[in-house]
């Protein structure tokens, strides 16, 4: 397969792309195999779009709390819907039945490690677990509001702000939900029985499981990065908070006020990294050895 064909196979939407994808992993592009892959692609695409639409509708109705004007937050909503849709797609997946006296062995071992590369197993934990600690930022005394002083020497006006409680709690809730959906989806992918009577049909099924596991893991990790990036962008206003006791005595509340641009730059890099990670996780790159573990055996 040349480079052009490899690129086309990574965009597995058309019938040609699906044929290339099957051939890339040593699976004959027969009518049954292509039909199975097409049905998988249609199912996950439909449920993911419904997941995104559902989250946007819930956000518009205010069910997810007030929206935050921060880069990464709206993208987080999109990825949350994508993640939910991915999970629903696997639970709605039909169980394939064998029709003869032969059957194919299922995944061995039945663990996420059999479907995912190391980065896809680690990154969701690294990006989502820190988000669970977001409500800790509510601990302590943080001045909020506008201060005005006026005397014979002049007048002064300062403002102080802190992270909105709804954003911090929402960040933690999004991260917790993402972790649960991610783990439950991986469990569904590895635990679903695979009683098939054709080795190639089993390989197509395992290929689609690996693609789903990769996509849902990438979406979970990207969601965590977006949430962290959103907090980084929101940190500018709190870090620049000032208070005054008199007109001539004003000071910054937090010692890192001169680092606010650094936090915003890191937040921006996280948003970019999340977009790239999400795109990368959508590419169909699975372990070829996993497909060779499927063997034909008599029942």
Secondary structure, DSSP 8 states (H G I E B T S, - for coil): --HHHHHHHHSTTSHHHHHHHHHHTT----HHHHHHHHHHHHHHHHHHHHHHHHHHHHHHTTTT-S---STTHHHHHHHHHHHHHHHHHHHT-------SSEEE---SS-SGGGTS-HHHHHHHHHHHHHHHTGGGGGSS----EEEEEEETTEEEEEEE----HHHHHHHHHHHHHHHHHHHHHHHHHHHS----S-HHHHHHHHHHHHHHHHHHHHHHHHHHHHHHHHHHHHHHHHHT-EEEEETTEEEESSGGGGGHHHHHHHHHHHHHHHHHHHHHHHS----HHHHTT--EEE-
